């Protein structure tokens, strides 16, 4: 299987059908589109955390605290509205994943790509898509909780006896790194299973349990899914690097303005950065989903076969008629010998009539 040809085909589909970006906007947050530059964001914010805030920053936060105390009702209303918007966005993001898979499949079948069809299929497969993500996410959540628990127990151990300090040191040096590596590996493997299971549920209309079983079988039977995941790391690194450069152009001035006391201006720049990243995030989310859908089609032999055109009939009046072969002559046969057979004897002539007497 030509994996890089799948990537090129996904880029063509993403660029040709820009209506898919609407669904990709909702999917972008769920496919790791914004994780590539997370380290850049954290390092940028942490770079200024070592210095104490100046008087302007302190005064700005004190002013915001006084405003929040005086407008508790408005603050809670805004917070409730934000929570409601997040819930609505999450509902649409789950539906958008199934709809985007369906529309990319329609594009590969040379059928019409209509946004309303994508939403229709996405909401009709909403429960199946949610259950696939929920089941796959449970082990990851459990491992994250275990990492937090080990980290917390290690900190508590350092403040206790010598034995507790030794246990805390062992937990931080051995248990925490090993569990973190296992979390990264399992996240990638379960991500492969989830990508395949979603496409089984949407394109082959099977239950979420059957979809997960088939996705796991594809991963363990070496059907190329793991290799394709490694190939997809390359565009994710490229997208992360581009996102990091754009983030530095916005976040660094915002941090400097906030540190100088211009909190509102700095927050406005960060909001502007979020709006600027919507378009590339939507395009990247569309590309990732398209690539996995095209890979799924080729892995399962769902590629559309080229049409075989019959040769056009040739008009008979444009060509001379074919020569008609002469009729075969019968072989020569000699005439049979003729034998003379005498006929019957002729009857005797009747007697002549007597002549009348002459006059005297």
Beta strands, then each sheet from edge to edge (+ up, - down):
end
